[in-house]
Amino acid sequence: MQPPARCFPLSAALLLAVACVPVHATEGGLGRPITGLQGTSYAGVVPPTPGFTLEIGYAYYSGQIGGQTETPLGIGTALGVDASFGLLDFTGIYVWPTGEGRWNYASAVAVPFATVDVEADVRLGRLGLSTSDSSSGLFDMTFVPVIASRHFSQTKHMSLALYVYAPTGSYDPERLANVSLNNWTFSPTVGYTQLGQGGTLEFSTVAAVDVYTKNDATDYQNGAVFRADALLIKRTSSGWGFGAAGGWIEQLEDDTGPTADRLGGFRGQSLAIGPIVTYKTGKVEFSARWLYEFDVENRLEGNPVMLTGTMTF
């Protein structure tokens, strides 16, 4: 069965760095994923038409961890963390010229720029200090050597990929705000798309496991994190689409290291749901979503917002 002739916008599992924010992984109370922002339109589809797609995305997130939760942050810990993040991401995707068939392939790279503002009551041993910090610059780049898309039918599609996040941003363990997690992260990812009602109704989901290397500057090892995101969109003949997006993050392992061991592993989780709106005209598509986070444990809790624009050449 050949894939559909329609050229889907390649946001398929390709928001890449927009799906992550610049603090230490579960160290710092967040990690690379923000709940509900990894689900993307046509997550299971790489189209058969070769070419280059540019995606520009902006994500904003403001969250808090209450003063009752001690949070690992840099070389110390903190109480009452209040942080905000802005991430501007440029993602380039190239679809290989493999023609129509059961499989199509693509590669991608993302170059993100971040701004970080953090306020916290920092604890260094027995000393405490209320302080704040800000940072901005190049965040950790993302590389996807191969995205393989399997077309089961005109309406059912699956993608397989390995995302590699490199510590390309600047990092100082004595700062509250950093534009890097100071580790490599490897994320095997599966995407699936189901179309209905003549292609105007879309259900897409993405699942991945984030595996981190150790942050040698703080001797902190983040545990593996499972995440699943989904969206349901009904598109109209006018180009508008309306629906809902949601996400689930569940840490599979305890964090390890002197600080993490003292905090009992600092294992986190969260859920989120909210509306999504899209608009497509010609080869350009725009998308906006807002998420409400709940059932949050050992992570920042807030209301993430994301705007994206995709242009196919």
C-alpha positions as CSV (number, residue, x, y, z in Angstrom):
1,M,0.0,0.0,0.0
2,Q,1.5,3.4,-1.0
3,P,1.5,6.3,1.3
4,P,-1.1,9.1,0.6
5,A,-0.2,11.4,-2.2
6,R,-0.9,14.4,0.0
7,C,2.3,16.0,1.2
8,F,1.9,16.2,5.0
9,P,3.7,19.0,6.8
10,L,6.8,17.4,8.4
11,S,6.2,18.2,12.0
12,A,6.2,14.4,12.3
13,A,8.1,13.9,15.6
14,L,10.2,16.8,14.5
15,L,9.6,19.6,17.0
16,L,12.9,18.4,18.4
17,A,14.4,21.0,20.6
18,V,11.0,22.7,21.2
19,A,10.2,19.5,23.1
20,C,12.9,20.3,25.7
21,V,13.9,23.1,27.9
22,P,17.2,24.5,29.3
23,V,17.5,23.2,32.9
24,H,19.2,20.2,34.3
25,A,17.3,17.0,33.4
26,T,15.3,15.7,36.4
27,E,18.1,17.4,38.2
28,G,16.5,20.9,38.3
29,G,13.0,19.5,38.4
30,L,12.1,19.4,34.7
31,G,14.2,17.7,32.0
32,R,14.3,17.8,28.3
33,P,10.5,17.2,27.7
34,I,7.7,19.6,28.7
35,T,4.5,17.7,29.3
36,G,2.3,17.7,26.2
37,L,4.6,19.5,23.8
38,Q,6.1,16.5,22.1
39,G,2.9,15.4,20.3
40,T,3.1,16.6,16.7
41,S,0.9,16.5,13.6
42,Y,1.4,13.5,11.4
43,A,3.9,12.0,13.9
44,G,3.9,8.7,12.0
45,V,4.3,10.1,8.5
46,V,7.4,10.8,6.4
47,P,5.9,11.8,3.0
48,P,7.3,10.2,-0.3
49,T,8.0,13.6,-1.9
50,P,11.7,14.5,-1.4
51,G,12.7,17.9,-0.3
52,F,13.6,20.3,2.5
53,T,11.3,21.5,5.3
54,L,12.1,24.4,7.7
55,E,10.2,24.5,11.0
56,I,10.4,27.5,13.3
57,G,9.0,26.9,16.8
58,Y,8.7,29.0,20.0
59,A,7.9,27.5,23.4
60,Y,7.3,29.3,26.6
61,Y,7.0,27.7,30.0
62,S,6.7,29.2,33.5
63,G,6.6,26.7,36.4
64,Q,7.1,26.4,40.1
65,I,8.1,23.8,42.7
66,G,6.7,24.5,46.1
67,G,8.9,25.4,49.1
68,Q,8.2,22.0,50.7
69,T,10.2,20.1,47.9
70,E,13.9,20.2,48.0
71,T,15.2,20.3,44.4
72,P,18.7,19.4,43.1
73,L,20.0,22.5,41.3
74,G,23.7,22.7,40.1
75,I,26.1,22.0,42.9
76,G,23.5,22.5,45.6
77,T,19.7,22.2,46.3
78,A,16.9,24.7,46.4
79,L,13.5,25.2,47.9
80,G,10.7,27.1,46.2
81,V,12.0,27.1,42.7
82,D,10.3,29.5,40.3
83,A,11.5,29.3,36.7
84,S,10.6,30.5,33.2
85,F,12.0,29.4,29.9
86,G,11.7,30.7,26.3
87,L,13.0,28.5,23.5
88,L,13.3,29.6,19.8
89,D,14.0,26.6,17.6
90,F,15.1,26.3,13.9
91,T,14.6,22.7,12.6
92,G,15.7,21.5,9.2
93,I,14.3,18.3,7.8
94,Y,15.3,16.6,4.6
95,V,13.2,13.8,3.1
96,W,15.2,11.3,1.1
97,P,14.3,10.6,-2.5
98,T,13.1,7.0,-2.0
99,G,9.9,7.3,-4.0
100,E,6.5,5.9,-3.1
101,G,6.3,2.7,-1.3
102,R,5.9,1.1,2.2
103,W,8.9,3.0,3.7
104,N,10.1,6.6,3.5
105,Y,13.0,8.2,5.3
106,A,14.1,11.6,6.5
107,S,16.9,13.2,8.6
108,A,16.8,16.3,10.7
109,V,18.8,18.7,12.8
110,A,17.6,21.4,15.3
111,V,19.4,24.6,16.4
112,P,17.7,26.1,19.5
113,F,18.2,29.3,21.3
114,A,17.1,29.7,24.9
115,T,16.4,32.3,27.6
116,V,16.2,31.1,31.2
117,D,15.2,32.9,34.4
118,V,15.3,31.2,37.8
119,E,14.4,32.3,41.3
120,A,15.1,30.0,44.3
121,D,16.0,29.7,47.9
122,V,19.3,28.0,47.4
123,R,20.8,25.5,50.0
124,L,24.6,25.0,50.1
125,G,25.2,22.7,53.1
126,R,23.5,24.5,56.0
127,L,23.5,27.9,54.4
128,G,20.5,29.4,52.7
129,L,20.1,32.3,50.3
130,S,17.3,33.7,48.2
131,T,18.6,34.5,44.8
132,S,17.9,34.7,41.1
133,D,19.8,34.2,37.8
134,S,19.2,34.6,34.1
135,S,21.0,33.2,31.1
136,S,20.5,33.1,27.3
137,G,22.2,31.7,24.2
138,L,22.6,28.6,22.1
139,F,20.9,25.6,23.8
140,D,21.7,21.9,23.2
141,M,21.4,20.9,19.6
142,T,19.4,17.9,18.4
143,F,20.4,15.4,15.6
144,V,18.2,12.7,14.1
145,P,20.3,10.7,11.6
146,V,17.3,8.7,10.3
147,I,13.5,8.8,10.7
148,A,11.9,5.7,9.1
149,S,8.2,5.8,8.3
150,R,6.2,2.7,7.6
151,H,2.9,3.1,5.7
152,F,0.5,0.3,6.5
153,S,-2.3,1.9,4.5
154,Q,-3.6,5.3,3.3
155,T,-4.7,6.0,6.8
156,K,-2.3,4.2,9.2
157,H,1.4,5.2,9.5
158,M,4.2,4.6,12.0
159,S,7.6,6.2,12.4
160,L,10.8,5.1,14.1
161,A,13.7,7.3,15.1
162,L,16.6,7.9,17.4
163,Y,17.0,11.5,18.7
164,V,20.4,12.6,20.0
165,Y,20.7,15.7,22.1
166,A,24.2,17.1,22.4
167,P,25.5,19.4,25.2
168,T,26.3,22.4,22.9
169,G,25.1,25.1,25.2
170,S,27.1,26.8,28.0
171,Y,27.0,25.3,31.5
172,D,28.2,26.4,34.9
173,P,27.3,24.2,37.9
174,E,27.5,27.2,40.2
175,R,24.8,29.1,38.3
176,L,21.0,28.6,38.8
177,A,20.2,29.3,35.1
178,N,22.0,27.4,32.3
179,V,21.3,26.9,28.6
180,S,22.5,23.3,28.6
181,L,21.8,20.2,30.6
182,N,25.5,19.3,30.3
183,N,24.8,15.7,29.3
184,W,24.1,13.7,26.2
185,T,20.5,12.3,25.8
186,F,19.4,9.5,23.6
187,S,15.7,9.1,22.8
188,P,14.4,6.1,20.8
189,T,11.1,7.3,19.6
190,V,8.0,5.7,18.0
191,G,5.2,7.8,16.3
192,Y,1.8,6.7,15.0
193,T,-0.8,8.5,12.9
194,Q,-4.4,7.3,12.2
195,L,-6.5,9.3,9.7
196,G,-10.3,9.3,9.3
197,Q,-13.2,11.1,7.7
198,G,-11.4,11.5,4.4
199,G,-8.1,12.6,6.0
200,T,-9.7,15.6,7.9
201,L,-9.6,13.8,11.3
202,E,-6.2,13.0,12.7
203,F,-5.0,11.2,15.7
204,S,-1.3,11.1,16.3
205,T,0.8,9.9,19.2
206,V,4.5,9.8,20.1
207,A,6.2,7.7,22.7
208,A,9.9,7.8,23.7
209,V,12.3,6.9,26.5
210,D,15.0,9.6,27.3
211,V,18.3,8.0,28.5
212,Y,20.8,10.5,29.9
213,T,24.5,10.4,30.5
214,K,25.9,11.6,33.8
215,N,26.4,15.3,34.4
216,D,30.1,15.1,35.4
217,A,30.1,18.7,36.7
218,T,27.7,17.8,39.5
219,D,28.1,14.0,39.7
220,Y,24.4,13.7,39.0
221,Q,22.9,10.8,37.0
222,N,19.3,11.3,35.8
223,G,17.1,8.2,35.6
224,A,15.5,7.2,32.3
225,V,12.2,9.0,31.6
226,F,9.3,7.6,29.6
227,R,7.0,10.1,27.8
228,A,3.9,9.8,25.7
229,D,2.1,12.6,23.9
230,A,-1.0,12.6,21.7
231,L,-3.2,15.0,19.8
232,L,-6.6,14.8,18.0
233,I,-7.4,17.4,15.3
234,K,-10.3,18.0,13.1
235,R,-9.4,20.0,10.0
236,T,-11.9,22.1,7.9
237,S,-11.9,23.1,4.2
238,S,-11.1,26.6,5.2
239,G,-7.6,25.5,6.4
240,W,-8.3,25.7,10.1
241,G,-8.0,22.8,12.5
242,F,-9.2,22.4,16.1
243,G,-8.5,19.8,18.7
244,A,-6.8,18.8,21.9
245,A,-3.3,17.8,22.9
246,G,-2.1,15.9,26.0
247,G,1.0,14.4,27.5
248,W,2.3,12.0,30.2
249,I,5.8,11.9,31.7
250,E,6.8,9.1,34.0
251,Q,10.4,8.7,35.3
252,L,11.3,5.0,35.2
253,E,14.4,5.0,37.4
254,D,15.6,7.0,40.4
255,D,18.2,9.6,39.9
256,T,21.6,8.7,41.4
257,G,24.5,10.5,42.9
258,P,25.2,12.1,46.3
259,T,22.4,14.7,46.1
260,A,19.9,12.4,44.4
261,D,20.5,9.6,46.9
262,R,19.9,12.0,49.8
263,L,16.6,13.1,48.2
264,G,15.4,9.5,47.8
265,G,16.0,9.3,44.0
266,F,13.9,12.4,43.1
267,R,11.7,10.5,40.7
268,G,9.2,12.7,38.9
269,Q,5.9,12.5,36.9
270,S,3.3,14.8,35.3
271,L,0.2,14.9,33.1
272,A,-1.1,17.7,30.9
273,I,-4.0,18.4,28.5
274,G,-5.2,21.5,26.6
275,P,-6.5,22.8,23.2
276,I,-4.6,23.0,19.9
277,V,-5.4,25.2,16.9
278,T,-3.8,24.8,13.4
279,Y,-4.0,26.8,10.1
280,K,-2.6,25.7,6.7
281,T,-2.3,27.8,3.6
282,G,-0.3,26.5,0.6
283,K,3.0,25.0,1.8
284,V,2.9,26.8,5.2
285,E,1.2,25.6,8.4
286,F,0.9,27.3,11.8
287,S,0.0,25.7,15.1
288,A,-0.6,26.9,18.6
289,R,-1.3,25.0,21.8
290,W,-1.8,25.7,25.5
291,L,-1.4,22.9,28.2
292,Y,-2.6,22.6,31.8
293,E,-0.3,20.4,33.9
294,F,-1.6,18.4,36.8
295,D,-0.7,15.4,39.0
296,V,2.9,16.7,39.1
297,E,5.5,15.3,41.4
298,N,9.1,16.3,41.7
299,R,8.9,18.5,38.6
300,L,8.1,22.1,37.9
301,E,4.4,22.7,37.4
302,G,3.0,25.3,35.0
303,N,1.1,25.9,31.8
304,P,3.3,25.5,28.7
305,V,2.5,27.4,25.5
306,M,3.9,26.5,22.0
307,L,3.7,28.3,18.6
308,T,5.1,26.7,15.4
309,G,5.4,27.5,11.8
310,T,6.3,25.0,9.1
311,M,7.4,25.8,5.5
312,T,8.0,23.1,2.8
313,F,10.3,23.9,-0.1
